Amino acid sequence: MSSVLRRLCLAVCGAAGICAGAAPDDSDAPFSRAAETARARVVKLYGAQVGQEPGCGSGVVIGPDGTIVTTLSLLLEARSLRTVLADGRRLPAEIIRRDEQRQLALLRVDATDLPFFELGGSAHLRPGDWVLSAANPFHVAAGSEPVSVALGVFSGRVDLDARRRTQDFSYDGPVLLTDVIVTAQGCAGGALVDVRGDLVGIIGKRVISQRTNTWVNYALPVEEIAAFVAGRPRPAPAAAPAAAATTHPSAEPYLGIQLFDIGGQLRPAYVERVRRDSPARQAGVCPDDLVVSFAGQTVGTCDEYRAVLQQLQPGQRVELVVKRGNVLKTLELVVGEQPR
């Protein structure tokens, strides 16, 4: 096999994930060293299972004395929180500190001389850089087996605007977006590392984007982890500026969108018609668009769309996210006043 073809095969196999099989040498698997570094520093957590919340998760070792960071979750409420280290040892874990705003928890197990991650930085990442996740998705490693490792690319750094099911998510700071699938149960609390095996982030809770109504594959930057461990509080979010209203507040808001409001109980918010010379027509809204988010709120039905519209004021500038075919489009428009 030619060297070019061999490298292509390795890239395809690597992009599918590095599983718990034999680890070839670096010449055949360029990411194996980073994978093994991550595996040695990620632990499996077992605790309370409440409703749809799984009783398993992941954590990262950040100190040789058994200090571990993980995401804040209901599994931590167990009377007996158990940890399985990379070497197979099963140890009880003690919760040292919690951070509701960052949704992180600091744990400790009675162990010494553990391999651990240094809390460096993530600023060196550029979109398109390779990254690896190390975690325990779907509880596939039930005992002393190594955690699963998956390979993908870093997509970008954004501020998170998300929810958990129907509830807003308390963390609203920067996150690292990836194309590595880390929304599986059990992944939260795992490690995101670069090609050197350095920690760049910790996989966050399963959340849904407020704008696109889709699951988000993300990690909290390692800088947030370092600030949490050091006990530094997150800065309070800046208050949103009041929306400008250029007309009387009693005026009825208007976009010029007529929805296809016929069918069953759900009635997705499909656009049937866009009125001429309306704010929606000027913004580029088209018939057959599916409204998925409006003014920062997720929209699933015609009724939800109308409920959001009634909260707005003429003159207010808002974003409308629509699904057109298989493409999501973000449109900006200014709310008008209902014609008389």
C-alpha positions in Angstrom: 0.0 0.0 0.0 1.4 3.4 -0.9 2.2 5.9 1.8 -0.5 8.3 0.5 -3.2 5.7 0.5 -2.1 4.5 4.0 -2.4 8.0 5.4 -5.8 8.5 3.8 -7.1 5.2 5.4 -5.7 6.3 8.7 -7.4 9.6 8.5 -10.8 8.0 7.7 -10.4 5.5 10.5 -9.3 8.1 12.9 -12.2 10.4 12.2 -14.5 7.6 13.1 -13.0 7.4 16.6 -10.3 5.6 18.4 -11.8 2.8 20.4 -10.6 0.5 23.2 -8.6 -1.8 21.0 -4.9 -2.2 20.5 -2.9 1.0 20.2 -0.5 1.0 17.2 2.7 3.0 17.2 2.9 6.7 16.4 3.9 6.0 12.7 0.6 4.2 12.1 -1.7 6.2 14.5 -0.6 9.8 14.9 -3.2 10.5 17.6 -2.5 7.5 19.7 -0.2 9.3 22.2 -2.8 12.0 22.8 -5.4 9.3 23.2 -3.5 7.4 25.8 -2.5 10.6 27.6 -6.2 11.5 27.9 -7.3 8.0 28.9 -4.9 7.9 31.8 -6.3 11.1 33.2 -10.1 10.5 32.7 -12.1 8.7 35.4 -15.6 7.1 35.3 -18.2 8.2 37.9 -21.1 6.2 39.2 -23.8 7.7 41.4 -27.6 8.4 41.6 -29.8 7.8 38.6 -32.8 10.2 38.8 -35.5 10.0 36.1 -33.9 10.5 32.7 -30.6 11.6 34.2 -28.1 8.7 33.9 -26.2 7.4 37.0 -22.9 7.5 35.2 -20.5 10.2 34.0 -16.9 11.2 33.5 -14.4 13.4 35.2 -10.8 14.6 34.7 -7.9 14.3 37.2 -6.2 17.7 37.7 -3.9 16.9 40.6 -1.7 14.0 41.7 -3.5 14.0 45.1 -6.8 12.7 43.5 -8.4 16.1 42.7 -11.0 15.7 40.0 -13.3 18.1 38.1 -16.6 17.1 36.6 -19.9 18.6 35.6 -22.5 19.3 38.2 -25.3 16.7 37.8 -27.8 14.7 39.8 -25.5 11.6 39.9 -23.4 13.6 42.5 -26.4 13.4 44.9 -25.8 9.7 45.5 -25.1 8.6 49.1 -22.1 6.7 47.8 -20.4 8.4 44.8 -18.0 5.9 43.2 -15.0 6.6 41.0 -13.1 4.1 38.7 -9.6 5.3 37.9 -7.8 4.5 34.7 -5.8 1.8 36.4 -9.1 0.1 37.5 -9.1 1.1 41.2 -12.6 1.8 42.6 -12.6 4.5 45.2 -15.3 6.6 46.9 -15.3 10.3 46.0 -15.9 13.3 48.2 -17.5 16.5 46.9 -15.3 19.5 47.8 -17.0 22.4 46.0 -19.8 23.2 43.5 -20.2 26.0 41.1 -23.9 26.5 40.0 -23.1 29.2 37.4 -20.4 27.2 35.7 -22.1 23.9 36.4 -18.9 22.3 37.7 -18.0 20.2 40.8 -14.6 19.6 42.4 -14.1 16.1 43.8 -11.4 14.2 45.6 -10.5 10.6 46.0 -8.0 9.0 48.4 -5.1 8.4 46.0 -1.7 9.8 45.3 0.8 10.0 42.5 -1.9 10.0 39.8 -1.3 11.2 36.3 -3.1 14.5 35.9 -3.8 17.3 33.5 -2.1 20.6 33.8 -4.6 23.5 33.5 -3.0 25.4 30.7 -4.9 27.2 27.9 -7.0 26.8 24.8 -6.2 30.1 23.0 -3.9 28.2 20.6 -6.8 26.4 19.0 -7.8 27.4 15.5 -10.9 26.3 13.6 -10.0 23.1 11.8 -7.5 21.9 14.4 -7.7 18.3 15.4 -9.2 17.6 18.9 -10.0 14.4 20.8 -12.6 13.6 23.4 -12.1 11.0 26.2 -15.2 10.0 28.1 -17.5 7.1 28.9 -20.5 7.4 26.5 -23.5 5.2 27.2 -21.7 3.5 30.1 -19.9 1.2 27.7 -16.9 0.9 30.0 -18.7 -0.6 32.9 -15.6 -1.5 35.0 -11.8 -1.1 34.5 -12.0 -0.9 30.7 -10.5 2.3 29.2 -12.8 5.1 28.3 -13.7 5.8 24.7 -11.8 8.3 22.6 -13.2 10.0 19.5 -11.5 12.3 17.0 -12.8 15.4 15.3 -12.0 19.1 14.6 -12.4 22.3 16.6 -15.1 24.4 15.0 -14.9 27.7 16.9 -15.3 29.6 20.2 -18.8 31.1 20.9 -20.9 32.2 23.8 -23.3 29.5 24.8 -27.1 30.3 24.6 -28.8 27.0 25.5 -31.4 25.2 27.5 -31.8 21.8 29.1 -35.1 20.4 27.8 -37.4 23.3 28.6 -35.3 25.1 31.2 -32.7 27.7 30.5 -29.1 26.7 31.1 -27.3 28.8 33.8 -23.9 28.9 32.0 -23.7 31.7 29.5 -20.0 32.1 28.9 -17.6 31.0 26.1 -17.5 27.4 25.0 -15.5 25.4 22.5 -17.6 24.0 19.6 -16.5 20.7 18.0 -17.8 18.2 15.5 -16.9 15.4 17.9 -20.2 13.9 19.1 -20.1 14.5 22.9 -23.9 14.7 23.6 -24.2 11.0 24.5 -25.2 10.2 28.1 -22.0 9.7 30.2 -19.8 12.0 28.2 -20.4 15.1 30.4 -17.3 15.7 32.5 -14.9 14.1 30.1 -11.8 15.6 28.5 -11.3 17.5 25.3 -7.6 17.5 24.4 -5.4 18.8 21.5 -3.1 16.6 19.4 -0.4 16.8 22.1 -2.8 15.4 24.7 -3.0 18.8 26.6 -6.4 19.5 28.2 -8.2 22.3 26.3 -11.7 21.8 27.8 -14.2 19.7 29.8 -17.2 18.3 28.1 -20.3 20.1 29.3 -23.9 18.9 30.0 -26.2 17.9 27.2 -27.9 21.1 26.1 -30.0 22.4 23.2 -29.2 25.6 21.3 -31.8 28.3 21.8 -31.3 29.4 18.2 -31.3 26.2 16.3 -33.1 23.8 18.6 -30.4 21.2 18.1 -28.0 19.4 20.5 -24.7 21.3 21.0 -21.3 19.5 20.9 -19.2 21.7 23.2 -16.7 21.9 26.0 -16.0 24.5 28.7 -12.6 26.0 28.0 -9.8 25.0 30.3 -9.5 28.6 31.4 -13.0 28.4 33.0 -11.9 25.2 34.8 -8.7 26.9 36.1 -10.8 29.9 37.4 -13.2 27.5 39.1 -10.4 25.5 40.8 -8.9 28.8 41.9 -12.2 29.9 43.4 -12.7 32.9 41.1 -16.4 33.7 40.5 -17.7 34.2 37.0 -18.3 37.9 36.1 -21.9 38.8 36.2 -23.5 38.9 32.6 -23.9 42.4 31.3 -27.5 43.6 31.3 -29.1 43.5 27.9 -29.9 47.0 26.6 -33.6 47.9 26.5 -35.1 47.4 23.1 -35.9 50.7 21.4 -39.6 51.3 20.6 -40.2 54.0 18.0 -44.0 53.8 18.2 -46.5 53.8 21.0 -46.2 50.7 23.2 -49.8 49.8 22.7 -49.2 49.3 18.9 -49.6 45.7 17.8 -46.3 44.1 16.5 -46.3 43.1 12.8 -43.9 41.0 10.7 -46.1 40.1 7.7 -45.8 36.3 8.1 -48.8 34.1 7.7 -48.3 30.6 9.0 -49.7 27.3 7.7 -51.9 26.9 10.8 -53.9 23.8 9.8 -53.4 20.3 11.1 -52.9 18.5 14.4 -52.2 19.7 17.8 -48.5 20.5 17.2 -48.8 22.6 14.0 -45.1 23.4 13.3 -44.5 27.0 12.4 -44.2 26.7 8.6 -44.5 30.0 6.7 -47.4 29.9 4.2 -47.2 33.4 2.9 -45.0 36.6 3.3 -46.8 39.9 2.8 -45.4 42.4 0.3 -43.5 45.3 1.7 -43.5 43.7 5.2 -40.5 43.4 7.6 -40.4 39.7 6.9 -40.2 40.2 3.1 -37.4 42.8 3.5 -35.5 40.4 5.8 -35.7 37.6 3.2 -38.3 35.2 4.8 -39.7 32.8 2.2 -42.8 30.6 2.0 -42.1 27.1 3.3 -39.5 28.3 5.7 -39.8 26.6 9.1 -39.4 29.0 12.1 -37.2 27.4 14.7 -36.1 30.4 16.8 -37.5 33.9 17.2 -36.1 36.7 19.3 -33.8 34.3 21.2 -36.6 31.9 22.1 -37.1 28.4 20.6 -40.2 28.0 18.5 -41.8 24.6 17.9 -45.4 25.5 17.0 -47.6 28.2 15.5 -48.8 29.1 19.0 -45.3 29.5 20.3 -44.5 31.8 17.4 -47.5 34.0 18.2 -46.7 34.0 21.9 -43.2 35.4 21.2 -44.5 37.9 18.6 -46.9 39.4 21.2 -44.0 40.1 23.6 -42.3 42.4 21.1 -42.6 46.1 20.4 -42.7 47.8 17.0 -39.3 49.2 16.2 -37.5 46.4 18.1 -34.7 44.6 16.2 -34.8 40.8 16.5 -33.3 37.7 15.0 -35.4 35.0 13.2 -33.8 31.6 12.6 -35.5 29.5 9.9 -34.9 26.1 8.4 -34.9 26.3 4.6 -34.5 22.8 3.2 -31.6 21.4 5.1 -30.0 24.8 5.8 -30.5 27.0 8.9 -30.6 30.7 8.1 -30.4 33.6 10.6 -32.3 36.7 9.5 -32.4 40.1 11.2 -35.5 42.2 11.0 -37.2 45.2 12.6 -40.7 44.6 14.0 -43.3 46.8 12.3 -46.7 48.0 13.4 -49.9 46.2 12.4 -51.5 48.0 9.5 -54.9 49.5 10.2 
